[in-house]
C-alpha cells in the first residue's frame, strides 16, 4: 500500500489505497468521484515511477534567454555572501555602482535559483562557506550574524550548551481563591534539560522569586554537581531593581549567577517558560479546579510541583 503525507498527491494515493482495500476499482472510483480511466492512469504512473510519479509536473519551461549572464550571476552570488543583510534593491544599487547592471527582480531570480531568497538562507550559505574554506569574516558579515542572533533570541530561540548553562524564570498568575487571596506561581525551567520547578505564593515579590531558587533550584543542581551560570527573566519588579537593595539581585550576586533580561515587550524571548505555563494551566489547573475546592495554599501546592517533575 502506498503511503505519503504530501497533500498535493493525497487524493491520488487515497484512490489507489481505497481500491486495494475494497478490492473493487469501480466502487472506489464511485466513492472518490473519479473515473476508471483516471484510476488506471494513476496506477500506471505509480507502478512505473513510484509515489514521485504522482506529483503534478509543471509544463512551464525556463526561458534561458531572459536570464542574466554568468558574470552578473556570479557577482550577485558573491554580493549575497559578502553582504547577506542587503535586500534585492540595495544589491541592485550597489552592483550598479560597481558597473554590474541588474534589476532588483533579476537579483531576486538569481537568489531563488540558488536557495538564497531570504536573510537566513544567505547566512546559512555564508556559515557553510566559512566552515569549508576557513574565511575571515568582514565587519558586514559579523554584523549580519549578530543581527540574526538577536532576532533568534527575540523569537524565542536560545543558545544553551549544558544543564545549568541558562535557566529561565517567570511568574504566572494562577488566580484568586476564597480564603487564600491572589495566588502566583514562580516557575524555573532549565533551557537545556527542560527540568522544571514550580512553587506557589500569595505575593509577587523579590523574596518569593529568590525563595524558589533557594528552596528548589540550587539544591537540585548542587546535588547533581552542576553550577548555575545564568538566569533569564523578564523585567518585572520581582526580578529587577537596584542591586544593593533588591533581594533577588542580591541573591544572584551572592551565588555568582549572571542575570539576563528579556527584550522589552517581547515575552516570546522567555518562551520556554510561557509554554510551560500554558501546559500546566491546561494539564493541571483547569482540570483540578473543576474537580476540587482549595481553601488553603498547601493543598494546591502539591499539584504544580508533581506536574513539573513529570514534565
Phi, psi and omega per residue, in radians:
X1 nan 2.337 -3.126
X2 -1.306 2.492 3.106
X3 -2.332 2.295 3.078
X4 -2.869 2.399 -3.095
X5 -1.732 0.028 -3.116
X6 -1.241 2.152 -3.026
X7 -1.102 -0.570 -3.028
X8 -1.129 -0.392 3.123
X9 -2.084 0.254 -3.066
X10 -1.081 -0.741 -3.113
X11 -1.210 -0.523 3.125
X12 -1.246 -0.830 3.111
X13 -1.122 -0.658 3.131
X14 -1.083 -0.691 3.118
X15 -1.128 -0.774 -3.133
X16 -1.146 -0.720 -3.139
X17 -1.199 -0.668 -3.140
X18 -1.136 -0.736 3.111
X19 -1.102 -0.635 3.121
X20 -1.182 -0.703 -3.132
X21 -1.226 -0.743 -3.111
X22 -1.354 -0.471 -3.067
X23 1.235 0.377 -3.092
X24 -2.548 1.898 -3.096
X25 -1.144 -0.771 -3.091
X26 -1.059 -0.778 -3.125
X27 -1.155 -0.683 3.124
X28 -1.134 -0.741 3.131
X29 -1.138 -0.689 3.129
X30 -1.144 -0.723 3.134
X31 -1.116 -0.730 -3.107
X32 -1.465 -0.180 -3.134
X33 1.296 0.548 -3.129
X34 -2.170 2.815 -3.120
X35 -1.504 2.849 3.088
X36 -1.144 -0.621 3.096
X37 -1.030 -0.729 3.120
X38 -1.108 -0.731 3.132
X39 -1.033 -0.865 -3.085
X40 -1.202 -0.490 3.059
X41 -1.194 -0.766 3.073
X42 -1.102 -0.717 -3.110
X43 -1.127 -0.749 3.131
X44 -1.122 -0.696 3.126
X45 -1.146 -0.735 3.138
X46 -1.154 -0.660 -3.139
X47 -1.259 -0.562 -3.098
X48 -1.449 -0.694 -3.048
X49 -2.190 0.098 -3.134
X50 1.321 -2.843 -3.079
X51 -1.099 -0.628 -3.099
X52 -1.089 -0.469 3.141
X53 -1.234 -0.243 -3.130
X54 -1.488 -0.160 3.094
X55 -1.161 2.505 3.050
X56 -1.223 2.152 -3.116
X57 -1.639 2.262 3.124
X58 -1.273 2.397 3.105
X59 -1.579 -0.037 3.141
X60 -1.249 2.348 3.108
X61 -1.966 2.328 3.135
X62 -1.137 2.406 3.098
X63 -1.624 1.705 -3.047
X64 -1.131 -0.384 -3.140
X65 -1.167 -0.445 -3.115
X66 -1.488 -0.134 -3.125
X67 -1.342 2.696 3.056
X68 -1.242 2.799 3.140
X69 -1.258 2.907 -3.029
X70 -1.096 -0.657 -3.134
X71 -1.111 -0.735 3.113
X72 -1.147 -0.699 -3.141
X73 -1.125 -0.694 3.096
X74 -1.123 -0.671 3.125
X75 -1.130 -0.711 3.110
X76 -1.122 -0.777 -3.127
X77 -1.156 -0.683 3.116
X78 -1.128 -0.737 -3.140
X79 -1.170 -0.590 -3.135
X80 -1.090 -0.607 3.125
X81 -1.508 -0.535 3.116
X82 -1.264 -0.643 -3.123
X83 -2.326 1.283 -3.040
X84 -1.152 -0.322 -3.120
X85 -1.451 -0.213 -3.118
X86 -1.262 2.420 3.037
X87 -1.457 3.090 -3.037
X88 -1.147 -0.627 3.119
X89 -1.187 -0.760 3.124
X90 -1.091 -0.735 3.124
X91 -1.079 -0.764 3.131
X92 -1.046 -0.762 -3.141
X93 -1.171 -0.731 -3.125
X94 -1.168 -0.705 3.111
X95 -1.188 -0.578 3.101
X96 -1.086 -0.647 3.095
X97 -1.113 -0.518 -3.132
X98 -1.574 0.086 3.091
X99 1.561 0.192 3.097
X100 -1.870 2.005 -3.044
X101 -1.756 1.966 3.101
X102 -2.608 2.425 -3.121
X103 -1.332 2.908 3.111
X104 -1.096 -0.686 3.108
X105 -1.193 -0.547 3.062
X106 -1.144 -0.697 3.072
X107 -1.076 -0.770 3.138
X108 -1.063 -0.698 -3.141
X109 -1.114 -0.725 3.110
X110 -1.110 -0.767 3.123
X111 -1.033 -0.763 -3.113
X112 -1.103 -0.686 -3.133
X113 -1.151 -0.481 -3.061
X114 -1.921 0.202 3.087
X115 1.194 0.629 -3.114
X116 -2.095 0.527 -2.943
X117 -1.235 -0.344 -3.141
X118 -2.299 2.980 -3.045
X119 -1.038 -0.780 -3.109
X120 -1.146 -0.638 3.132
X121 -1.158 -0.681 3.123
X122 -1.192 -0.660 3.092
X123 -1.160 -0.667 3.107
X124 -1.095 -0.728 3.106
X125 -1.145 -0.662 3.105
X126 -1.119 -0.798 3.141
X127 -1.084 -0.673 3.118
X128 -1.144 -0.706 3.140
X129 -1.165 -0.715 3.127
X130 -1.121 -0.742 3.135
X131 -1.136 -0.597 -3.092
X132 -1.383 -0.726 -3.018
X133 -1.862 -0.160 3.135
X134 1.147 0.702 -3.102
X135 -1.297 2.732 3.038
X136 -1.630 2.202 -3.068
X137 -1.267 2.495 3.039
X138 -1.438 2.992 3.126
X139 -1.077 -0.695 -3.130
X140 -1.138 -0.668 3.135
X141 -1.229 -0.704 3.099
X142 -1.109 -0.730 3.131
X143 -1.101 -0.673 3.129
X144 -1.151 -0.734 3.119
X145 -1.145 -0.664 3.099
X146 -1.153 -0.671 3.126
X147 -1.102 -0.729 3.112
X148 -1.107 -0.700 3.135
X149 -1.074 -0.753 3.118
X150 -1.147 -0.716 3.115
X151 -1.107 -0.675 3.120
X152 -1.126 -0.689 3.134
X153 -1.153 -0.705 3.130
X154 -1.133 -0.643 -3.118
X155 -1.468 0.063 3.044
X156 1.729 0.074 3.108
X157 -1.553 2.104 -3.027
X158 -2.079 2.365 3.053
X159 -1.497 2.187 3.129
X160 -2.500 2.443 -2.967
X161 -1.865 -0.546 -3.071
X162 -2.873 2.889 3.092
X163 -1.003 2.318 -3.115
X164 1.586 -0.169 -3.134
X165 -1.166 -0.743 3.138
X166 -2.628 2.156 3.051
X167 -1.901 2.607 3.137
X168 -2.028 2.221 -3.103
X169 -2.211 2.484 -3.126
X170 -2.726 2.868 3.120
X171 -1.930 2.351 -3.134
X172 -2.136 2.179 3.115
X173 -1.425 1.997 -3.091
X174 -1.400 -0.818 -3.126
X175 2.676 -3.049 3.111
X176 -1.946 2.231 -3.069
X177 -2.042 2.435 3.132
X178 -1.118 2.249 -3.130
X179 1.476 -0.190 -3.136
X180 -2.027 -0.774 -3.079
X181 1.713 -2.724 3.133
X182 -1.192 2.433 3.132
X183 -2.183 2.254 3.117
X184 -2.089 2.570 3.086
X185 -1.958 2.161 2.985
X186 -1.547 2.228 -3.059
X187 -2.141 2.416 3.039
X188 -2.310 2.296 3.103
X189 -2.296 2.210 3.022
X190 -1.326 2.128 -2.988
X191 -1.229 -0.322 3.139
X192 -1.573 -0.942 -3.064
X193 -1.546 -0.260 -3.090
X194 1.151 0.336 3.015
X195 -1.217 2.306 -3.048
X196 -2.139 2.590 3.062
X197 -2.298 2.487 3.138
X198 -2.510 2.493 3.105
X199 -2.598 2.489 -3.067
X200 -1.716 2.535 3.118
X201 -2.465 2.833 3.094
X202 -1.712 -0.018 3.091
X203 -2.354 2.816 3.101
X204 -2.105 1.569 -3.038
X205 -2.372 2.915 3.063
X206 -1.028 -0.567 3.140
X207 -1.102 -0.789 -3.123
X208 -1.188 -0.630 3.106
X209 -1.113 -0.712 3.127
X210 -1.285 -0.538 -3.107
X211 -1.115 -0.677 3.107
X212 -1.030 -0.772 3.134
X213 -1.124 -0.749 -3.068
X214 -1.256 -0.610 -3.036
X215 -1.509 -0.620 -3.005
X216 -2.146 -0.822 -2.927
X217 -1.278 -1.065 -3.067
X218 -1.099 -0.679 3.061
X219 -1.039 -0.634 3.120
X220 -1.141 -0.813 -3.106
X221 -1.238 -0.556 3.062
X222 -1.162 -0.670 3.096
X223 -1.106 -0.623 3.110
X224 -1.503 0.019 -3.140
X225 1.031 0.784 3.113
X226 -2.132 2.277 3.100
X227 -1.393 2.553 3.015
X228 -1.675 1.985 -2.997
X229 -1.619 -0.711 -3.017
X230 -2.620 2.553 3.099
X231 -2.252 2.329 3.125
X232 -1.823 2.231 3.090
X233 -2.363 3.000 2.991
X234 -1.438 -2.956 -3.061
X235 -1.774 0.499 3.108
X236 -1.157 2.777 -3.077
X237 -1.153 -0.377 3.119
X238 -1.315 -0.232 -3.111
X239 -1.985 -0.443 -3.016
X240 -2.107 2.505 3.115
X241 2.975 -3.030 3.118
X242 -1.199 2.233 -3.003
X243 -1.025 -0.596 -3.051
X244 -1.385 -0.274 -3.106
X245 -2.147 -0.101 -3.059
X246 -1.664 2.146 -3.024
X247 -1.092 -0.711 -3.109
X248 -1.199 -0.754 3.115
X249 -1.102 -0.698 3.114
X250 -1.115 -0.718 -3.123
X251 -1.105 -0.730 3.112
X252 -1.130 -0.695 -3.127
X253 -1.150 -0.706 -3.132
X254 -1.111 -0.639 -3.101
X255 -1.661 0.167 3.056
X256 0.989 0.841 3.122
X257 -1.931 2.239 3.116
X258 -1.327 2.463 -3.100
X259 -1.952 2.090 3.058
X260 -1.931 2.555 -3.111
X261 -2.080 2.593 3.137
X262 -1.260 2.813 3.060
X263 -1.194 2.519 -3.101
X264 -1.027 2.348 3.106
X265 1.022 0.568 3.106
X266 -2.331 1.255 -3.111
X267 -1.082 -0.392 3.141
X268 -1.149 -0.285 3.076
X269 -1.061 -0.584 3.099
X270 -1.821 0.710 -2.990
X271 -1.095 -0.464 -3.098
X272 -1.132 -0.646 3.071
X273 -1.282 -0.668 3.128
X274 -1.068 -0.723 3.121
X275 -1.168 -0.653 3.101
X276 -1.127 -0.706 3.115
X277 -1.088 -0.686 3.104
X278 -1.126 -0.722 3.136
X279 -1.135 -0.806 -3.086
X280 -1.228 -0.513 3.064
X281 -1.153 -0.794 -3.089
X282 -1.337 -0.679 -3.024
X283 -1.520 -0.394 -3.121
X284 -2.139 -1.098 -2.972
X285 -1.070 -0.841 -3.101
X286 -1.127 -0.539 3.119
X287 -1.396 -0.861 -3.048
X288 -1.156 -0.675 -3.086
X289 -1.291 -0.276 3.028
X290 -1.432 -0.461 -3.037
X291 -1.741 -0.425 -2.998
X292 -2.318 2.753 2.987
X293 -1.911 2.258 -3.109
X294 -1.980 2.072 -3.133
X295 -1.841 -0.108 3.096
X296 -2.518 2.746 -3.060
X297 -1.217 -0.536 -3.076
X298 -1.091 -0.690 -3.129
X299 -1.187 -0.682 -3.138
X300 -1.296 -0.434 -3.047
X301 -1.099 -0.512 -3.033
X302 -1.168 -0.605 -3.025
X303 -1.152 -0.947 -3.105
X304 -1.040 -0.705 3.138
X305 -1.125 -0.720 3.129
X306 -1.144 -0.715 3.128
X307 -1.182 -0.667 3.108
X308 -1.038 -0.705 3.127
X309 -1.174 -0.635 -3.135
X310 -1.215 -0.617 -3.111
X311 -1.387 nan nan
